[in-house]
Amino acid sequence: MHYFITITSDVNIPIALKNLLHQFKEYWAAKQYVSPADTVLLAVSGGADSMVMADLFLKSNINFAVAHCNFGLRGEASDLDEQLVRDWCEENKVKFNGVKFDTKQKSLEWKKGTQETARNLRYEWFEAIRKENHYAKIVTAHHADDNVETLLINLFKGTGISGLHGILPENGHIIRPLLFANKEAIIAYAAEYHVPYREDASNATDDYLRNAVRHNIVPAVLQSFPNAVTNVNESILRFAEAEMLYRKAIEQERKKLLQQRGQDFYIPILKLRHRQPLHTICYELIQPFGFNAAQTPQVLNLLKAESGHYITSDTHRIIRNRDFLVITSLPAATADFIVVENAPCVIDTGKYLFSFAVKDRPKTIPADANEAWLDLESILFPIMLRKWRAGDYLYPFGMKMKMKKVSRLLIDEKVALHDKEDIRLLECNKRIAWVSGIRIDERFKIKDTTTKVLVIKREVKLRGNVKMKNVQM
């Protein structure tokens, strides 16, 4: 059974609204998303936007098939949406692809919100259908009003300049050929050409953020600025072009400031301080590593902090180390710099496990190069376990405060070249306390007055070793 939302045709409807089909044909021809021989896959929900889109493609003689997702969130109403789309495809001899999801169950499994779960499910399925049937593109019915809503949401959420381009007309295999049309034109077209569609009852509520913006903010804006949708969409085009220039400038800054050394990235602090606009450049440098705009002031604070201070994202850590901000990846085994916040803990560096513990001063200190027994009062947390580099030096224990470069110490100890790569230094307040497996520093040795000691033990990580508890990343 078909369901229709009937809208009485108004003789005063502007010609521009009645010419939506003509505008669509011109837009499609100008964009040249696909070749005339290609077939595209239309995402059709059964609502006005996607049903009008399907009708436009049909009347324009473009090769297409239809994909419909039944998310099962509205019971019988969801099934009626599916039936409408299925019947329309049958009547118009269009290939129908349908799927039904247990969206609520998937939402629980993935621990994501319903809307995010539904979005992930449909786009993964669309792409699978596209590949299976060799469709050139996936087509969605996003229009100019959606574009304005997206821009406002991004603006209020603080996504920066990247959010001002709104919905992209083309993103990978997804195209959106109705962005030139507003909702008013789409509804007028549905009435004029008797396009069947169903209204999702949830669209009338403010339960979702987009609906709240659509029902409350946009109408208030239109009262004062009747042409806001058109004007904002024209601005979106200019924002997109401005973003292209912005990205080119940012890429130049990255080349000047971001230095990759092994697995880590170094930002010279002195250079960064002199860049303008500092806040924007700083954000763009850290954003690819999982840091958000709200963390930018924290990074700027690191420019004035002591070595060892850091901030983290879900995937990376930025550490102030002398004249650099060092961006290291997580887990720790891949990082050149590992921050040790306190003891006890165990650090996994890939080849070795380093265990840290606080103990009472022993009567005798084990003579084991793989253990460091340090005066706890000399230790200021956080400390760093890091790879050695040229220029590092210490005052080796037993040499009466005679300075020695780590590189020379490794040569004198006849450390093999391939083993040098795995040597880690323990650094405390810009001073090296221990060259692991070799020697501690004189300044951190146990004194007559020492009561508590920090004990670090290095063990070769055995193959098949189970993950240890209290690992600090």
N, C-alpha and C positions, 0 to 999 in steps of 0.2 A: 504494500500500500504506500502511495506517495503522500507526503505531508507538505503543505504549502503555507508560507506566511504571506497572506494576501495584502498587498499595498495598492491602494487606489492610485491609478496613474493621474498625474496632474498636468493639465494642458499648459501650465506655466513653467514646467520644468525647463531650465535653460538648455539651449541647444548643445552646449559643451557636455552636459550630462548624457544627452541622447546619443552623442557621438563617441561614447566610450569604446565601442567596437572599432571604429575607424582609428582612434588614438592608439588602441592596443596594437593594431596591425602595423601602424607606422613605427611604434616603439620597438616591436619585435623585429621588424625589418632593419631598423637602425642598429640595434644592439648585436645582431648576428650571433646569438649565443650558441647556435648549432647550425649545421648545414640542413638544407631542405629535406634530405633523405633520412636524417636522424629521427629517432623516436625518443621522446622525453617522458618522464614519470611524474604525474601530477599527484601531490599530496592533497587529498580531498576528504574533509571531515564531515561534510554534509551541511555546514553552515553557509551563510550567504556569500562570504568572500570566496571560498574555494569552489562553490557551485557555479558562481558567476565566472570564475576563472576557467572552469571546465567548459562552460558554454562559449566563452571567447575563443578558446583553442579549437572547439568543434567548428564554430562558424568561420574560423580563419584557416581551416583545412591544414592544421599542423598535426603531424603524427604524434600521438600520445597514448599512454595507458594510465590507469588510475590506481593509486594505492590508498587504502583506508585502514586506519587502526581503530579497533574497538577496545578501549581501555577498561571497559566493564565497571566504570566508576559511578554510572547513573542508572544502573539496572536496565529496565525496559527501554528507557530513553536512549541509552547507548545502542541497543539492538535496533531500534527504529532508525537511528542515524545511519547505521550500516545498511539497513534494508533500502533506505532512500538512495544511497549512493550506488548500491548493487543494481537496483531497478533502473536507475538512470543510465548506467553503463550498458545494461542489457538492451534497453530501448534504442540506444544510439550506437550499438555495436562497437563498444569500446571495451578493451580488455580490463577486467577488474582483478586487482590483487588485494586480498583481505587477510587480516590477522587479528586474533583476540588475545589480549594480555591480561594476566592476573596482576594488575598494577599495584594493588595494595600489598600483596605478598612480596613482590619484587622490591617495593619501597622499604619493607621491613628487612629483607635480606641485605639490601645495599646500604641501609641506614641513611637514606636520602629522603627529601621531601617528595610529596606526590607529584608535583609539577615537574621537578627535575628528573624524577624517575621516568615519567611519561615521555619527556623530551628525549632522554637517552634511548629509551626503548624504540621510539618511532624512527629516530634518525639512524640508529644501527640497522633496523629492519629495512628502511628505505634504501640504504646503501647496499645491503645484501641483495635486495630485489633488483636494484640497478645493475649490479655486477652480473647477476645470474642471467638477466635478460638483455644485457648489453645496451641498456638505455643510456643516452648521452648525458642527460642531466636530471636532477631531481628539482621539481618546481613547486614552490610554496606560494601562498596567496597573500603574503604580507603587503600592505598598502601604505599610503602616505600617512594616515592617522596612526598606524602602528609605528611608523618611523618616528613621529613626533613623540609618542609615548615612550619609546625606547630612549630617545635622546634625553627626555626629562628624567627618566629613571636613572640613567647613567650620570647625568649632571648632579642629581641629588645624592647619589651614592659616592660621588667623587672619583670617577674612573679616569679623570684627566682627559687630555685631548683625544685619546683613542676612542672615548665614548661619544664624542661629538659627531662622528660620522654616521651615527645611527645604525640602521640595518644595511649591510652591504648588498648591493644589487647582485653580486656574484661572489660566492665564497666556496672555492673548491668545485665540487660537483653540484652545488646547490645554487639555483638562480631564483630571483624574485622579480618577475616582469610586471607586477602591478604596483610598484612603488610610486609610479607617476600618478596613480588614481587615488582619490579620497573616498572615504566610506560613503559619503552622500551620493557620489556618482555610482558606486557599486549597488547600493540599495535601489536607486532610481532605475538602473539597468535591469535588476531582478524584477521590478514591477513592470517595466515596459515590455520585457520579453518573456514574462511569466516563468521565470526560472524557479524551480522548486528548491526549497531549503528548509532546514530546521534550526530553531534557535536553542542554543545550549542555555538551560536555566541558570547555570552557575555564572554565566556572563553578566547576569543582572545583580549579582552580589558583589560586595567589596572584600570577599574572603582572600582574594589574591592581590598582590601589589599592583599588577597592571590594571586590574579592574578598578582599584581605588583611584589610580591616576586618571583612568578613562572617565569615570563617573563624577569625580569631584574637582580635579585640578584643570583638566582640559576645558570643560564647560565654563568654568570661571574665567579662564583666559579668553575664550571665544566671545564672552560678553563684552569685553573691552577691545578685543582685537579679532574681529570677525574673519579676517583672512589669515589668521595665525598658522593654520595647517599648511597652506600654500607657501607662506613666507618662510616658515621654519624649514620646510623641505628644500626651498631654494638656498637657504643658508647652509643646510647640511651638505649640499654639493660643494659650496665654497670651503666649508670646514674640511671636507675630505681632501680637497686640493691643498689646503694649508697644511694638513697633516703630512702630506707627501714631502713638502719642503722641510717641515719640522723633523721628520724621520731622517732626512739626509743630513741635517745639521747634527742631530744626536749621534748618528753613526760616525761622523767626524770626531766628535768628543770621545766616543768609545775607543776609537783608534789611538787617540792621544793619551787616554787615562787608564785604560784597562790592559794590563800586561799579564799574559798567561805564562805561568811557570809550572811545568808539570801538570798536576791536577788542579792547582789553585790559581786564583787571579789576584793580582796586586794592583792597588790604586795608590800612587804616590800622593801623600797628604799635602805636601807643599803645592804641587800642581793643582790639585783639586780645590784648595782654598782660594786660588786666584781665578777660578772659572766663574763666569756669570752667564745666566742666572744660576747660582749655586744650588738652590733647592731643587729646581727642575732637573738639572744635570745629574745631581746626586740620585734622585728618584729613578731616572731612566737607567742609570748604571746598575742599581740594585734590583730593579723590578724583574728582570729575567731570572733572578735567583730565588724568586718566591717571596720577596719582601714587598710590603704594601706601602701606600702613600703615608699612612699614619706612622710608619717606622722611620721615615726620612729624617725627622728631627733627632731621633736617637742616633742615627748614623752621623749626623753633623756634630752631635755631642762627642762622638768617638774621636773627632779631629782634635779635641782638647783634652782627651782622657789619657791616662797612663797606659803603658803596654799591658796587655792581658785582658783589658775590658772588651766586651763583645756583645753582639745581639744575634738572635737566631730567627730563621724562618723554618718552615716545615722541612726544607731540603738543604739549607745552607747556614753557615755561620760567618759573620763578619767580625774579624778580630783586629784590634789595634795592636800592631807590633812595630814598635819604633817609628820609622818614618813612613810606614805603609798601613793601609787597610787591607787585610788579607781575607779573601772570600774563599772559604773551604767548603767542600761538599760533605754531606752526611751519607753513609755512616763514616765513622772516624778512620777506618782502614784506608780510605782513599784520600785522606787529607794530609797535607804537609804539616798543618798546625792542629793540635788537639788540646782543648782547654780542659784542665783538671780543676774542678770547682772545689772539691774537698776530698777527704779520705774518711773511711775506706771506699775504694772503688777498684774496678778492673778495666783496663783499656786494651782493646784489641786493635793492633796496628797491621794486621794481616799476617805477618810472619811471627810476631811476638805477642805475648800477653804480658802487660805490665800491671802488677798489683800494687796498690798503695794502702798503707796502714799506719796508724799512730800507735806507738808502743812506749812502755817505760824504758828508760835507758838500761841496756844490758851490761852485765859485768865484762863480757868480752864481745868484740864485734867480729862477725864472721869474715874471713878473708876470701870473699867471693866477688869477682868483678861483675857478676850479674846481679849483685845486690848493692843498694846505696842506703847507708844509714846516716841520716842528716839531722842536725840540730833543729828541732821543730821551731824554736824561737826565731831562727833565721829564715823561716819559710813564710811567705806572704801569699795566701790564696787570693785569686786563682793563679795557678801556675800553668806552664805550657810544656807539652811534650811535642817536640818538633824535629824535623829533619835538619841536619847540619848544613851549613853553606859556607862558601869562601868568606873569610874575614872573621868568622867566629873565633873567640879565644876564651881561655879560662886560666885560673891559677891552680894547676894540678896539685892535689894533696901530696905532701911530702917534699915539695920543691921550694918551700920557704917563700911563698908569695912571688915566685918567678912566673911571669906571664908566658903563655905558650899558645900558639894557634892550634885549633882543633885539627886542621889539615896536617900539620907537622906531627901532632900527637898520634894520629892514625898511621902515618908513615913509620914513626918510630916503633909503634906497636905491631908493625907488619900486618896491618889489616888488609885483606885481599880487596881488590877493586870492586868485585861484585857484592862483597859484604858491606862496603862503605855506604851503599845505597840504603841499607836498612838500619844504619846507626841513627839513634834518636838522642836528642839533647833534652835535658830537663832545665827549663829556663824559669827563673823566679826574679821578678822585678828587674828585667833587662840583664840579669846576670846568669851565667850558665852554672848550674849546681852539680850537674852530672853528665858525663859523656857515657851513655849506657854501654855496659860491658867493658868499659875501659878504666875510668877514673872519676872520682868526685872532685869538687873544687874545695880548696883550702878554706874558703870563707864560710863553708857550710858544714865543716867537720864538727864532730861531737866534742864539746869542751868540758872542762872540769865542772862547770856550773849547769851543764845540760841535765835535765830531768826527763824530758819527753823527746822522742825521736820520730821522724818520718821515715818509714822503711819502704823502699821501692824494690820490687823483685822483677827481673825479666826472665821469662821462660819461653822457649821455642814452642810455638803453637803446633800441636799435633794434628795431623790430618784426621778429620772426623770428630774433632773436639766439639762438644756440645756448647751452645751459647751460654755464657756465664752471666750471672745476675749482677745487678748494679753497674752495668757498663755505662760509662759516661760518654756521650757523643758530643 
